[in-house]
Structure formats: C-alpha cells, structure tokens
Amino acid sequence: MSEIILGSEYHQILDNLLREIDLSKLPLYGENEIYRMNAGRYGKVKIKLDIERDNEKIEYIQDLYNKTNNPINCCTYEWEAKEEKLPKHFEEYIKPVILRFIEVLSTISNNNNVVLKFSVVDGDWKTSENTAHHLATKNALIELFKQI
C-alpha cells in the first residue's frame, strides 16, 4: 500500500532559507502558541536565532572542518528556557523539530562560515492539556525565518 506524504510547512519560507542570512539583523526571535480547545492541545515556544559566541564550540567546529577539508555548515542548539516557564521535559517535543530544521537549513544555506545558534528561550505549558509544542516549534521557526 502506498503512503501519502504531505509536503513541508517550511515551503512558506523557502525563499528566505535560500537567501544568505543578514547577520546584522541577529538576534531574531520566533514565537508561536497553539491552543486547540477541541483537541485539548496546548503549547507555546519562543526560539532565538543568533551567532554562536562560545569559542570552545566554534574551535571544535573549525577542527572538524580542518580534518575533513569539506565545508561544514553547522549550527548549535541550546535550551535556555526557565524551568518555571517551560520545564525541560518538554524538550523531547521541541528539540527534534529544531534539529530536523537545522539539517535542512545546513544543506541549502550558506552562512559564510558563521556558526548560528538556535536557542529555546521561553514558552508555556498547561498541566491538563496534551502537548502541541512540536507544532508550535515548527510555526515559531517559520515566524523567525519570515524576518530574514
């Protein structure tokens, strides 16, 4: 039996993904809140895109580049949300979406050998609701890249 595979929501920002990122605009933020009362789903995520400034991480990436002699288009990821706003256990819904996005971005984008950093900086949750953080993360990334 064949499967139907829907296209990516990221087609909305394809032109922006192909464009070189104007580093003078950074940091940029994307935020999205999903509240579907009928389905009992809720999730809110705020993501920051900035230039990586941790010298150890940058040196590690440069060492990888020097060992392979191939251009390495890397990004970093960090959880910076305060525990009382968005507990760390929600990372299991958010991080995979960001990592998949970084994989796509790294194959089609040229960031002039600058290491970009994606950080989860804020969000919200509700105890009685099912999580919608994966969808809120996708929409936050789209919102972020609409600004580029």
C-alpha positions as CSV (number, residue, x, y, z in Angstrom):
1,M,0.0,0.0,0.0
2,S,1.4,3.4,-0.9
3,E,1.5,6.2,1.6
4,I,0.6,9.9,1.2
5,I,3.4,12.2,2.4
6,L,2.5,15.8,2.7
7,G,4.9,18.5,1.9
8,S,6.7,20.5,4.5
9,E,5.2,23.6,6.2
10,Y,8.6,25.2,5.5
11,H,7.7,25.8,1.9
12,Q,6.3,29.2,3.1
13,I,9.9,30.4,3.9
14,L,11.8,28.6,1.1
15,D,13.0,31.8,-0.5
16,N,14.3,33.0,2.9
17,L,16.1,29.7,3.6
18,L,17.9,30.0,0.2
19,R,18.9,33.6,0.9
20,E,22.1,34.5,2.8
21,I,21.3,35.5,6.4
22,D,21.9,39.1,7.1
23,L,23.9,38.8,10.3
24,S,23.2,42.4,11.2
25,K,19.6,41.5,11.9
26,L,20.5,39.0,14.6
27,P,19.3,38.1,17.1
28,L,15.9,37.3,15.8
29,Y,13.0,35.7,17.7
30,G,10.2,33.4,16.5
31,E,7.3,32.7,18.8
32,N,4.1,30.6,18.4
33,E,1.3,29.5,20.7
34,I,-1.0,26.6,19.8
35,Y,-4.3,26.3,21.7
36,R,-6.8,23.9,20.3
37,M,-9.6,23.6,22.9
38,N,-11.5,20.9,21.0
39,A,-8.4,18.6,20.8
40,G,-7.2,19.6,24.3
41,R,-3.8,20.7,22.9
42,Y,-1.6,23.5,24.1
43,G,2.0,24.6,23.5
44,K,3.9,27.8,23.4
45,V,7.5,28.1,22.2
46,K,9.9,31.1,21.7
47,I,13.1,30.5,19.7
48,K,16.1,32.8,19.3
49,L,18.5,32.7,16.4
50,D,21.9,34.3,16.9
51,I,25.5,33.9,16.2
52,E,27.3,31.3,18.3
53,R,29.7,33.1,20.6
54,D,31.1,30.1,22.6
55,N,34.7,29.9,21.5
56,E,35.1,26.3,22.5
57,K,32.2,25.2,20.3
58,I,33.5,27.4,17.4
59,E,37.0,25.9,17.7
60,Y,35.6,22.4,17.8
61,I,33.7,23.0,14.6
62,Q,36.7,24.6,12.9
63,D,38.8,21.5,13.9
64,L,36.1,19.3,12.2
65,Y,36.4,21.4,9.1
66,N,40.2,21.2,9.1
67,K,40.1,17.4,9.5
68,T,37.6,16.8,6.7
69,N,38.6,19.6,4.3
70,N,35.0,19.9,3.4
71,P,32.8,22.8,4.2
72,I,30.8,22.2,7.3
73,N,27.7,24.3,7.7
74,C,27.0,23.9,11.4
75,C,24.5,25.3,13.9
76,T,24.3,24.8,17.6
77,Y,21.3,24.3,19.8
78,E,20.7,25.2,23.5
79,W,17.9,25.1,26.0
80,E,17.7,28.4,27.8
81,A,14.1,28.5,28.9
82,K,13.5,28.9,32.6
83,E,12.2,25.8,34.3
84,E,9.1,27.5,35.8
85,K,8.1,28.9,32.3
86,L,8.8,25.8,30.2
87,P,10.1,22.7,32.1
88,K,13.0,20.9,30.5
89,H,11.0,17.7,29.9
90,F,9.2,19.5,27.0
91,E,12.5,19.5,25.2
92,E,11.6,16.0,23.9
93,Y,8.9,17.6,21.8
94,I,10.8,20.7,20.8
95,K,14.4,19.7,20.2
96,P,13.8,17.0,17.4
97,V,11.9,19.6,15.4
98,I,14.7,22.2,15.7
99,L,17.3,19.5,14.8
100,R,15.5,18.4,11.7
101,F,15.1,22.1,10.7
102,I,18.9,22.6,11.2
103,E,19.6,19.6,9.0
104,V,17.5,21.1,6.2
105,L,19.0,24.5,6.7
106,S,22.5,23.3,6.6
107,T,22.1,21.6,3.3
108,I,20.6,24.6,1.4
109,S,22.0,27.6,3.2
110,N,25.4,29.3,3.1
111,N,26.1,31.2,6.3
112,N,29.6,32.5,5.3
113,N,31.3,30.1,7.8
114,V,29.4,31.7,10.7
115,V,28.0,29.3,13.3
116,L,24.4,30.0,14.0
117,K,22.8,29.2,17.4
118,F,19.2,28.2,17.9
119,S,18.0,28.6,21.5
120,V,14.7,27.8,23.1
121,V,14.3,30.9,25.4
122,D,10.7,30.8,26.5
123,G,7.4,29.1,26.3
124,D,4.4,27.9,28.3
125,W,2.5,24.7,29.1
126,K,-0.7,23.6,30.8
127,T,-0.9,20.5,33.0
128,S,-4.3,19.3,31.8
129,E,-3.6,19.7,28.1
130,N,-1.9,17.4,25.6
131,T,1.3,19.0,24.3
132,A,1.3,20.8,21.0
133,H,4.9,22.0,21.4
134,H,6.1,20.2,18.3
135,L,3.7,22.2,16.1
136,A,4.3,25.4,18.0
137,T,8.1,24.9,17.3
138,K,7.6,24.5,13.6
139,N,5.5,27.6,13.5
140,A,8.0,29.6,15.6
141,L,10.8,28.6,13.2
142,I,8.6,29.8,10.3
143,E,7.9,33.1,12.0
144,L,11.6,33.5,12.8
145,F,12.7,33.0,9.2
146,K,10.0,35.2,7.8
147,Q,12.0,38.1,9.3
148,I,15.2,37.3,7.5
